[in-house]
Amino acid sequence: MILVIFGTEQWSFGRLAEAADLLAERFPSEEVVAQIGNHTPPPSRAEVRPWLSFAEFGETIGRARIVIT
């Protein structure tokens, strides 16, 4: 699994959303999860999770093969 973590600032993370979608497209057998917070527009090909609880975040990072921040 590849975990993509978006920032929590007011700035747009459009390029990161595009990169998450590109990863999901290029590696169809790899699960791509994007924790996006309030970011819009969200990635369209990656699994989108607006927020993860502390426990979910730790579990997801533990399962991730790659973490992108």
Order of alpha helices (4+ residues) and beta strands (2+ residues): beta-alpha-beta-beta-alpha-beta
